[in-house]
Amino acid sequence: MSPSRIVNAIYSRSNKATQNNAGIRTSGKKCMFNIRKVKDTIVSKSVIPTSTTARMNAKLLADNFKLKEVLETLTKEQAQSPVVQSPVSVSQKVDLQKRMEINRIEGHAAKLVELDKKATESQVGYNPNSRFVIRDNNRPILATGCPNSKVQDLITQENVVLMAHGRKPYLNYTEWTDVGDSSNLGSPDVTWKKIEDPVLASSTVPVYISAQDYFLMFENDTCFFLTGKMAQPSILKRSTSECVSGQTFNQSSILISCSNAIKYRNMSKSEYNDIVSSQPSIADLFRVYCQWDNRDKVLMDTSKATTIWSKD
């Protein structure tokens, strides 16, 4: 509450107290009385003034005059002093707006740097002057200098279409804006072939059983089997239980990838030596052993094989 309001409140209460204590003077009589209203009837009561009441009234009047002088002085000083707003709130607001703008600009710049980094990494190994292009749909070529990620994604989609037609992709944002839309190119007239890394043949020298026309190779406690009609060698295993070793029928047409009911084991080195020495036929070999899938795709260099000639 301002000083002027405090003074006015005190001044008002003092006047009311003065009027209540002073009472009302009647003509021709020296008496004091109070008037109050009870319901609809006005009741008056005479009060004889005393010396104490007079001193209280005089003191209240003097206080009222002092308060009035103080109020007039404060009013003049307030009128002469100019109204100045606090510069703290304004400066803080300006600083906050500047900081927010700086953070927005720095965040956008960091995003652009990240987009250019991804685009540069996607273009590693790409040679626009090469006679052929190796395309990977899982890792398309991105354009650098894009203003946002949406534009970069749009250019990436067009690059996939361009490379599917054997054409050069857009490497930066400027090339894309200069050429325009290239999404409507029709069906590609090129044939794409899947390229797989070549698998090197094992350095282990295999043996060739000339009488039965098949190859054997023992490497890392595993025996590999190969004939002229197979694309890659298979692994020879037999049941761990000798009583169900499969000696009743030829299993050469069976290739096993997994088995939960019957447990199998690899061929031992002594068993391998016995087979090379005895040279059994394919039918007799697969009455005991089964072919398993060569998941590691180990190849056999048959050009270096040692030929085991027939004993006949």
C-alpha positions in Angstrom: 0.0 0.0 0.0 1.3 3.5 -0.9 2.0 6.2 1.7 -0.8 8.3 0.5 -3.3 5.5 1.0 -2.0 4.8 4.5 -2.3 8.5 5.5 -5.9 8.7 4.0 -6.9 5.6 6.0 -5.5 7.0 9.3 -7.1 10.5 8.5 -10.5 8.9 7.9 -10.5 6.8 11.1 -9.4 9.8 13.1 -12.3 12.0 11.9 -14.8 9.3 12.7 -13.4 8.9 16.2 -13.5 12.6 16.7 -17.1 12.9 15.6 -18.2 9.9 17.8 -16.4 11.3 20.9 -17.4 15.0 20.4 -21.2 14.2 19.9 -23.6 16.9 18.8 -24.1 20.2 20.4 -27.8 21.3 20.8 -28.9 24.9 20.9 -29.2 26.4 24.4 -27.9 23.3 26.3 -24.4 22.3 27.3 -24.7 18.5 27.0 -23.4 15.7 24.8 -25.4 12.8 23.6 -25.1 9.8 21.2 -27.7 8.9 18.6 -28.1 5.3 17.3 -30.8 3.4 15.5 -32.2 0.2 17.0 -34.4 -1.5 14.4 -36.8 1.3 13.2 -36.6 3.4 16.4 -34.0 6.1 17.0 -32.6 6.0 20.6 -30.6 8.9 22.0 -28.5 8.9 25.1 -27.0 12.0 26.9 -23.3 12.0 27.7 -21.8 14.6 30.0 -18.4 15.7 28.6 -15.3 15.4 30.8 -11.8 16.7 30.8 -10.4 13.4 29.6 -12.7 13.5 26.6 -11.7 17.0 25.7 -7.9 16.2 25.8 -8.4 13.1 23.6 -10.3 15.2 21.0 -7.7 17.9 21.0 -4.9 15.3 20.5 -6.7 13.7 17.6 -7.2 17.0 15.9 -3.5 17.8 16.2 -2.6 14.5 14.8 -4.9 15.0 11.9 -3.3 18.3 11.0 0.2 16.7 11.1 -0.9 13.9 8.9 -2.5 16.3 6.4 0.8 18.2 6.2 2.7 15.0 5.6 0.3 13.9 2.9 0.6 17.3 1.1 4.4 17.0 1.2 4.4 13.5 -0.3 2.0 14.5 -3.0 4.3 17.4 -4.1 7.4 15.2 -4.1 5.7 12.5 -6.2 4.5 15.1 -8.7 8.0 16.6 -9.1 9.9 13.2 -9.4 9.7 11.6 -13.0 8.3 8.1 -13.4 11.2 5.8 -14.3 10.7 2.1 -15.4 13.1 -0.5 -14.2 15.5 -1.4 -17.0 16.3 -4.9 -15.4 13.2 -6.7 -16.7 13.5 -5.2 -20.2 17.2 -6.1 -20.5 16.5 -9.7 -19.3 13.8 -10.1 -21.8 16.1 -8.9 -24.6 18.9 -11.3 -23.5 16.5 -14.2 -23.3 15.2 -13.6 -26.9 18.8 -13.3 -28.2 19.8 -16.5 -26.4 16.8 -18.4 -27.9 17.7 -17.1 -31.4 21.3 -18.1 -31.0 20.3 -21.6 -29.8 18.0 -22.0 -32.7 20.7 -21.0 -35.2 23.3 -23.2 -33.6 20.9 -26.2 -33.6 20.1 -25.8 -37.3 23.8 -25.4 -38.2 24.6 -28.6 -36.2 21.8 -30.4 -38.1 23.2 -29.3 -41.5 26.7 -30.5 -40.5 25.2 -33.9 -39.6 23.4 -34.2 -42.9 26.5 -33.3 -44.9 28.5 -35.9 -42.9 26.0 -38.7 -43.7 26.0 -37.6 -47.4 29.8 -37.6 -47.5 30.0 -41.1 -46.0 27.4 -42.5 -48.5 29.5 -41.2 -51.4 32.7 -43.0 -50.3 33.8 -45.4 -53.1 31.6 -43.9 -55.7 33.3 -42.9 -58.9 31.2 -41.0 -61.4 33.7 -41.7 -64.2 33.6 -45.4 -63.7 32.3 -47.6 -66.6 30.0 -49.5 -64.2 28.2 -48.7 -61.0 27.7 -50.9 -57.9 24.4 -50.0 -56.4 23.3 -50.9 -52.8 19.7 -50.2 -52.0 20.4 -50.5 -48.3 22.9 -47.7 -48.6 21.8 -45.2 -51.2 23.9 -42.1 -52.2 22.9 -38.9 -50.4 23.3 -35.3 -51.6 25.4 -32.7 -49.7 24.4 -29.1 -49.0 20.7 -29.9 -48.4 18.7 -27.2 -46.3 16.9 -29.9 -44.3 16.4 -33.6 -43.9 13.2 -33.7 -45.9 14.9 -32.4 -49.0 17.8 -34.8 -48.6 15.3 -37.7 -48.3 13.6 -36.6 -51.5 16.9 -36.4 -53.4 17.8 -39.8 -52.1 14.7 -41.4 -53.5 15.4 -39.8 -56.9 19.0 -41.1 -56.7 17.7 -44.6 -56.3 15.6 -44.3 -59.4 18.5 -42.7 -61.4 20.9 -45.4 -60.5 18.4 -48.1 -61.3 18.4 -46.7 -64.8 22.2 -46.6 -64.9 22.4 -42.8 -64.6 24.5 -40.6 -62.4 22.9 -39.6 -59.1 22.8 -36.1 -57.6 25.8 -35.6 -55.4 24.8 -32.1 -54.0 21.8 -29.9 -53.6 22.8 -27.5 -56.4 22.8 -30.3 -59.1 19.3 -31.3 -58.0 17.9 -27.8 -58.2 19.5 -27.1 -61.6 18.2 -30.3 -63.3 14.7 -30.5 -61.7 12.5 -33.6 -61.2 13.7 -36.9 -62.6 11.4 -39.3 -60.9 9.4 -40.2 -64.1 12.0 -42.3 -66.0 10.0 -45.4 -66.6 11.3 -48.9 -66.2 15.1 -49.5 -66.1 16.7 -51.1 -69.2 19.7 -52.5 -67.3 20.2 -55.8 -65.6 21.6 -55.8 -62.1 23.5 -58.8 -60.7 24.1 -59.6 -57.1 27.8 -59.5 -56.3 29.1 -61.7 -53.5 32.6 -61.8 -52.1 34.6 -64.8 -53.4 35.2 -67.6 -51.0 38.8 -68.9 -51.1 39.4 -72.6 -51.2 41.0 -74.4 -48.3 44.8 -74.8 -48.3 44.4 -78.4 -47.2 45.3 -80.9 -49.9 42.4 -83.3 -50.6 42.6 -86.9 -51.9 40.9 -88.3 -54.9 39.5 -91.8 -54.8 39.9 -92.7 -58.5 38.1 -96.0 -58.4 34.9 -94.5 -56.9 35.2 -90.9 -58.4 34.9 -88.8 -55.3 37.1 -86.4 -53.2 37.8 -86.4 -49.4 39.5 -83.8 -47.3 40.1 -83.8 -43.6 40.5 -80.4 -41.9 39.9 -79.2 -38.3 38.5 -82.6 -37.2 36.0 -82.5 -40.0 35.8 -84.7 -43.2 34.5 -83.0 -46.4 33.1 -85.0 -49.3 32.8 -83.9 -52.9 31.8 -85.4 -56.2 31.7 -83.9 -59.7 28.0 -83.0 -59.5 28.2 -81.0 -56.3 28.5 -77.2 -56.1 30.4 -77.3 -52.8 31.6 -80.1 -50.4 29.4 -81.6 -47.7 30.4 -82.8 -44.2 30.4 -86.5 -43.3 29.0 -87.4 -39.9 27.7 -90.6 -38.3 25.3 -91.3 -35.5 26.8 -91.3 -32.0 24.9 -94.6 -31.3 26.6 -97.4 -33.3 23.5 -99.5 -33.2 21.5 -97.0 -35.4 24.4 -96.0 -37.6 22.3 -96.3 -40.8 23.8 -99.5 -42.3 20.5 -100.6 -43.8 20.1 -98.2 -46.8 22.0 -95.7 -49.0 21.7 -92.2 -47.6 23.7 -90.4 -50.4 20.6 -88.4 -51.5 20.0 -87.0 -48.0 21.5 -83.6 -46.8 20.9 -82.8 -43.1 21.0 -79.3 -41.7 20.0 -80.0 -38.1 18.8 -83.0 -36.0 17.2 -82.9 -32.6 16.1 -86.5 -32.2 19.4 -88.3 -33.2 22.8 -87.1 -32.2 25.6 -87.2 -34.8 29.4 -86.8 -34.5 32.2 -85.9 -36.9 34.4 -88.5 -38.6 37.6 -89.3 -36.7 41.0 -89.2 -38.2 41.5 -92.9 -37.9 38.1 -93.5 -39.7 39.2 -91.2 -42.4 42.5 -93.1 -42.9 40.5 -96.4 -43.1 38.2 -95.0 -45.8 41.1 -93.7 -47.8 42.8 -97.1 -47.5 39.8 -99.3 -48.2 38.3 -97.0 -50.9 34.6 -97.9 -50.4 31.9 -97.1 -53.0 29.6 -94.2 -52.5 26.7 -96.5 -51.7 28.7 -98.3 -49.0 30.1 -95.1 -47.6 26.6 -93.6 -47.1 25.3 -96.7 -45.4 27.3 -95.6 -42.4 27.8 -91.8 -42.9 25.4 -89.0 -43.6 25.9 -85.7 -45.4 25.6 -82.4 -43.5 25.2 -78.9 -44.8 28.5 -77.0 -45.2 27.3 -73.8 -43.6 30.8 -72.2 -43.6 31.0 -72.8 -47.4 34.5 -74.4 -47.1 35.7 -75.1 -50.7 38.0 -77.8 -51.9 40.9 -77.2 -54.3 40.6 -80.3 -56.4 43.4 -79.2 -58.7 45.9 -80.0 -55.9 44.3 -83.3 -54.9 46.4 -86.4 -54.3 45.1 -89.3 -56.4 44.6 -92.7 -54.7 44.7 -95.3 -57.4 42.7 -98.5 -57.3 44.3 -101.6 -55.8 42.9 -103.9 -58.5 
